[in-house]
Amino acid sequence: MNDDGYIRNRILYFFIIIIGVLTIFYQINFEDLWLDELNSFWVADPSLSYSETLTRHNKSDFHNPILFNLVLKYFFKVVGYNPDVARYLTLFFGSIFLILIGLISYQEKKNNCYLLTTLLACLSIYVIKYSQELRPYSFLLLASSLNIYFFLKILDNNKNKSISIILFITFSVINYSVNPFSLIILFSQITYLFFRSFLFHKNYKKLLIVYVTIVTIYFFFNFNYILYQFSFDSYMLSTDIKNVLDGFYFPRFFGSKIMGYLYLILLIFLIAINRKIFFLKENNYMFFLIIIFLSYLVPFIYGVIRTPVLHDRYIIFILIPIFVLIPFLIQEISNNKIKIFLITFLIIMTLSNHYLEIFKRINTKPEFKKTLNYVKESDINVFVIDLGSTSFLFNNYLKNLNNNEFSKYTFIENNNLEYQSKDFWLICYSTDPNFECKPKNIGNHILVDTKKNLYVEAKLYLVN
């Protein structure tokens, strides 16, 4: 490629990334924090000591490693403890991932496929969604991409191999410490090394020392967590098998059934017609394919032996091989007309879906702020909160929202409500359509106003 073409492609690459980052930023707080996000916000209180943070984590977020909540805690130490800025951390993780996905593609093959890979990632509704959520999944995506990138650099026998190995060990441990499902990447790498060793008579014995080091360090920091997870006879979201069978989560990954099955069928089609190139020494396509395959197989085996555990966001890193493989496999097609048609069709469909998902977006999370803005218009400063056992999360959220704008209000949990001589707002949260929002002890009050929003209801009771 000439210098003009090289510079033009680099400018296009960074332009695509900027559009992707701006898309994440555009609706960063479109939805309020849901309970699991409120939970992360509560655990990561920067005023707590490490032992207090650990206690909170073990109380309410024990299914996840503590690493994300610790990173979030120190983020709050820098920017301040405010739920309105919390998601800028996950925006940062998602933004760096958009840069790395193109680098992974370019590391695999020094051609223009990295542009389409980057575009598909920047238009991914799934990447955008979890870069706008205060949970560890954009962190998992970023750590997985760093792990894979340095794995490919080691295989490439680059000049700075020692540095690459050190960085590979570091990001591997971080990756597996974000979420244990990322160990699937470890299994995929080892499986792929055995594949190359058997087929191409490559010697990877030195890398075994690297993996022993990674596993040793990982278990040193996560041993108790791993043992605890094995103790469960049932797991969160363990009834999710119907969604696995519905297109292997592709409809969730790509925003709709149409787009999900489009990507799934296209990927299967491209793998089928290019099946022979997966066995060539000149590429690492088989490695990416193994990640996809084991992302379903490993949780399935664990589900049969122990308990079902698979859910789409736990294997968010599967997007990396999908985004990388599709452009490469299209590029391998010899018929230029078919190649151009597939690229054009894929971009148009993805752009159309992207537009609908962004500009026709529907709120799916509890509308806490909308409810609070309504009740603030009255002069009543007593709130009775009914969020079941999670009321403390909401209280912590209100306490730290916008520089304590709710500091003048009195908050009482519904279960602790005794006879009230004052007017009050009752605020309830529930996803149960049959849930009835009512005070435990009403006293001499009458209901004068009701405001219903998504999953959140407010009722005004005045003294009769």
C-alpha angles and dihedrals in degrees: 000000000000122000093257092053092046093051092044092053092048091051090049090048093054092042090056091049092050090052089049094050092046090051091056091045093046095075101016092140098026089123128039121245111279122217096272089051091046086052093055089047091052095046093048096056102149093212091068126091119242092259091051090049090049091051092052091046093051090048100053112006102039095134090066129061114253097238097095093048090050092051089048090050093056091043088058090049088061103038101027133259103284127131091215092067097036096094093057087082093060089042087058092050092049093047094053089048090057088058094045098049089063091047090052090053092047091047089055094050129358096229137101096276090098089072094060091041090054092046093052090049093048091050093046111122089199094056090046093048096052092041085061096049127087094230132099100260100097086047088052090050092050095046091047092052091051090049093051094043094056091042088059091046090054091050088049090062091228121187094252094053095142091056090046091052092050091049090044091054091046097049093041091058091045091047095052090043092057093059130350091225087073087071082083086076089055091051090047093052093049091046090050092050090053088049093053092042092053098040101037100023092240120166114227099161092121090057089058088069088053092053093046087053092049094049092045094052092043094053091044090062099032107031097111092045092052093048090049093052091052089056094070119100090191132027141205115280090005091148092064095107093110089062091049090055091048097083097314090282092301092127087057094043093053104034104254144027091258094052093038095055091041091059093041095050092043092051093048090046093050093047091050097050093042097040095124095059091062087074096054122110093221096073142039097220091124090061092057091046091051090054090055093046096047093044087072101028100053096051089043092055091047089048091054095045099038121355137321110271108159122122130159099248092050088067097038088134088073086082089072097066091039093054091044100044100047096061093043094049092047088050090054091062109106096206106085094199092056090044094052092044093052094047093046094045092047093049094047093048093045093048091049092050090045091054093050094046094048105036098031094041118154122210112245101172131078112285098228097151094047089053094045093049089054097049092045089066089072125070093240112118101179116093123188109201124207111181096132114236092345099064090111089064092056092046090053090049093052093045092059101035116120099340096315096306087163095051092108092058128090116226123202127178113236092233089057094046113129128174109318124208091186134071114259146181117234111210118192134184125197139139089205109103089206094054113123117214108214138135120260092226114020101180118184096338137124128208111244106162139025129189120187122193131161107310090336128091131183125196126186117217120190128192109260 
